[in-house]
């Protein structure tokens, strides 16, 4: 079984790359330590996805195809995944993302080869809207980068917010490649909302800088981020306390210290763990599916993936699950990302979400522990 990654080393999601790369490597190490798959070690080839402004992802995929990769883990960006999903379908290869959240994948014609451990933004948007209503936000502006991820989450957060009585003062998308975001900042400030929902990637730091300079700060306004931008990396370079009070949603089960320590052993420089559990589980689920199929043929493996996540005896590690598989027992794998319970579309039908809050040190992993919310379809 040959696993290849297409994850962000460069581009506007590069800050998400380190925990994802580390988790993929950790998963392969754990699988091979437990005996591998089909009597052999799993092979791993890691590669860059870049972003939608480059063609790096397709170059990585082409190299992986030439090397005989069976399953591609990535991309992090929904927009980037859409640039090569058809190529993988044409070549009958598994496409398994740990971080794609665009609702468009649910009904995409993927030949039964596309999977994701990240839940659709139909769920994240609902959790974000519920949080805003719970916190008494009566009106808000929603802004999002212009791509399938941003547009999808914009829709599925603003609509349930409005359905619960919140007033959407403005809702718009922006080009994330702009040199400056002065017009967008002016648009938000002029609307004078109680709260802003900012759906973006690394460029969010530039937008927030402009907002802060214009008095739109978290001590006077509520600011909500999402999985594409919330994290310690976003706040680097800002004055201490500048982010205090900002909150964000992140699809994630509660990450144990043991799992964090294992990741740090792979990459001691990690500052965030976003999508590490989902990346780890994407690899383990694929490996277990290959063991059940008795083959590394991508089509045969894909046919077993959904079943690995549901309707069997619970197991939480590759080694424990393999013992059950070898005994002929149907399994239900629940790894670091929690219960997945894939539906026919190859994606979670239930998921946990962290509500992260920045403390006085601009950290979401410091003094304020995350609140966990659960949502299901």
N, C-alpha and C positions, 0 to 999 in steps of 0.2 A: 504494500500500500504506500503510495507516494503522495504526501501532502505538500501543497504549495501555498504560500501566503501572498496576498496582494493587499498590503496594509500600508498606512501612510508614514513613510520616512520623511517625505517632503510635502509641501503644499499647505493649504489652510487648515488641515486636520492633523498636521504632524504631531501636535501635542497629545493626540490620542494614540499615536503609534506605539510608544514604548511599552505600556502595559499589555497591549494586544500582542506584540511580538514576543514578549516575555511569556505570556500565557500559552501561546501556541508551542513555544519551545518546551515549556514545562510539561504540557500535556504529552508531547511526543516522548520526552524523557520518562514520564511516569508509565506510559504504555509500554515502552521498550523494557523498562525495569521489571515489568510484570510479564514479560515473555513475548511482547510484540503481537503482531496479527498474522494469522496463517503461518505461524512458525518462523516468521522473519521480523526483524526490526522494521518499524515504519521509517520511511525516508522523509526528510524535510528539506524543502527549498524555500527560503524566505525571500520576499521581493517587495519593492516599493509600488504603491498605487498612485502617488502624486495626487493631483486634483483634477477638476474638470477643465482647467485651463491648459492642461498638458495631455500628451498621449502616453504617459509613462505606464499607466495601468495596462494598456494593450501590449506594450513592449514586454512587460513582465509576464503577461498571460502567454504571449507567443513563445517566450523562452521556456515557460513551464510546459506548454504543449509539446515543444520539441524535446524536453527532458523526460516526458512521460508522466507528468503529474496527473493523478486520478481525481483529486478533490482540491479545489481552490478555496482558501479561507480568506474572505474579504469581499468587496472592499469595505472600509468604514463608511464612506460617503455613499448614500443612495444614488446620487447623480453619477458617481464614478462607476458603480456597479452596472448601471444601465448602459455604459459605454462598451461593456464586454459580455454581458449576459447572453446575447444572441450567439456570440462566437462559441461560448461554452456549450450551449444547447446544440449547435451544429456539430460540435466535436464529441458530443455525449460525455461531458465531464460534469462532475458535481460542482455546484456553485453554492457556497455556504458562508453567509455573512454573519459576523457577530454583532454588527452595529447598524445595519440598514433598517430604517424605521418607516420609510415612505409607504403609505397605504397602497400605492400603485403595484407593488409586488404581489399583493394578495391574489389578484386576478390575472397576472401576467402569464402569457403563454410560454411556460418555461420547460415544457416536456417532462415535468415531474423531477427536475434536476436542481431546482433552486430551493434553498432552505435558509432559515435565519433563526438565531437564538434570541435576537432582539425583538421585542414586541412591536407591533404596528403602532404608529402614532395616533391611531384611533383611541388606543388605551392611554398613552401618555397625555394626549390633549385633554382627555376627560379628567385625569388626575390633576393636571394643572388648573383647569377651570374650577374644579371642586375646591382646590386650595385657595384660589382667589376669592371665591364666594364665602368660604369659611372665615377668611380674614377680613371680610366686610368691604371688599373693593366694589364700589358701585359703578365706576366707569374706568375705562382703560384704553390704551393704544396698543395695537399689536403690529409688530414689524418683523419681517423675515427675509432672509436672503432668497434670491430668485433661483431656485432649483427644486427638483422633486421633493426633497426633504423639507425645505423651508416652506414651500407652498402647501404641502400636505399637513404639516403641523400647525401652520397658520389657520387653516380651515378647521382642523379638528380640535383646536383649543378655543378659538374665538366663537365658534358656533355653540358648543355646550355652555360657554360662559354666558352668551346672550340668551340661551334657552332657560337659564336659571335666573334671569332678570338683570344681568349685568349689561351696562350700556357700552357698546363698542364705539368710541368717539372717532377712531380712524383705524384702518387696517390696510397695510401696504407691503409690497416687496421692494427690495433694493438690489442693485448689482454689487456683489461682494468684491469685485475687482476695481472699484472706483478708487482714485487716488485720495479723495477726501469725501467725507460724509456730512458736510456742513448743511446741505439742503435737507437731508434726512433728520439731522439733529434739530434744525429749526422747525421742521414739521411736527416733531414730537413736543418740543417746548411750547410751540404756539397752541397746540391742542390743550395743554395744561391738564393732563389726566391725573387721576389719583395714582395710577399705576401704568407701568410699561412692561410689556412682554417682548423680550428681544430674542429672536430665534436666529442664531447665526453660528459662525465658526470663529476662527482666530481674529477676524476683522472686528469682532465685537469689542475688543479692547480699545480700538480706535474710536468706535462709536461711543463707548462709555466715557472715554476721555473728553470728547466734545460735549456730551451731556453734563458731565461734572463741571466743566468750565462755564456752562450756562446755568448753573444753579440747580440742575436736575440731579439731585444726589439722594442716596438712600436714607438720609436722616429726615428728608421732607417728602419723598416720594417712594412708593413701593416699586421695586424692580425685580422682575422674574426672568430667570434664564432657563435653559433647557439642556438636554444632554450634549448638544453640539458645542456648547461653550462653557458650561459650568465646570469649575475645577480650580485647583490651585494654580495651574499654569496661566490661566487667564489674568489673574490678579498680580502676577509678577511685574515689578516695576512701578506699581502704584504706591502712593503714600500709605503708611500703616493706618488701618481703619477706614480707608476709602470705600471698601466693599462691605463694611459691617452692616448687616441687615438684609443684604441682597440674598434672595433664595433662588433655588433652581431644582428642576426635576431630573431624575436620572433613572432609567430602567436598571434595576439592580436588586438582587437579593442581598441580605446582610452578609458582608464579606468577613470571614473569620480571620483572626490574627495568624492562624496557622497557614492559611492560604496566602496571605500577604507576605509572610516570612519566606514561603517557598518561592514566590515571585521575586522577592528581593535577592534571594540566592542566585537567581538567574540574571537579574539586572539590579545591582545595588543602587543605581541612580534614580530609581522610580520615585516620582513625587505624586502621581495619581494612579488609581487602579480602575478607572472607568473602562468598562467593557472587557476587562481581563477575565471575569468569570464566564462571560458569554463566549469569548475566544477559546478558552480552555474547553468548554463543553462542546463547542462545534467540532473540535478535533476528536474528543473522546466519543461523542455520538457517532461520528463517521467511522471510527475504528471498530466500535461495537457492532455497527451495522455490517461492516465488512466481515467480521467474525461470524455473525449470524448467517450472512449470505454464503459464506464459505468461498468468497471470491473477492478479488480487488477490481473486478469489472465495475465501472462507475454506475452503469444502469442497474446492475444487480444490487449494489450497495444502496443506491438511492431508494430502491423499493422497500428497504428495511428501515430507513431512518426514522420515519414517523413512529413506527411501532416501538422503537427503542425508548421513546419518551413517555409511553403511556400503557395502561391496562395490563401490567404485569407485576411481578414481585419487585418491591422497591430495593434499589441498591445505589450506593453513592460514590463508589470508586470504580475505576476500570478493572482493577484486580478482582474486586468482589462481584462485579457484574459478569466478568468472564467465567468465574467459578459457576455461576448460575447458568450461563449460556452452555458451558461444557456439560452441565448436568441435564440439559434439555429443558430448562425452565424459561418461560417467557419473562422478560425483564421490563422494568420501568425505571430508567436511570434519572436520578435527581442529583445533579452535581452542584458546583459552587454557585451557579446562577439560579438554583432553586428549581421547583417543578416547572416543566415546560409544556407538557401535554400538547404536542403538535396536533393541529387539525389536518385535514386533507391537503391544505395549501402549503404544508411544510413550515409552519410558523407557530409560535406560542398562542394558545387560546387563553392563557392566564399569565400574569406577571406581577412581580413586586416592583415598587418604585421607591427610590429614596427622595425625600425632601431635604435638600442640603441647604445650610445657612452659613454664610461667611461670618467669622468672628472678628474681633478687633485686630487680629494679625493677618487679615485677608485670607484666612484658611478655611476650607470646608472639611478639613480632617483634624481640626484642633479641638477647641473648647466646646463646640456645639454638636452633639451627636445627631445623626440623621434621624428623621421620622420616616417610618415605612408605611406605605399605602399599598393596597392590593386591588387589582382590577382584573376583570375577566370578560370574555366575549360570550 
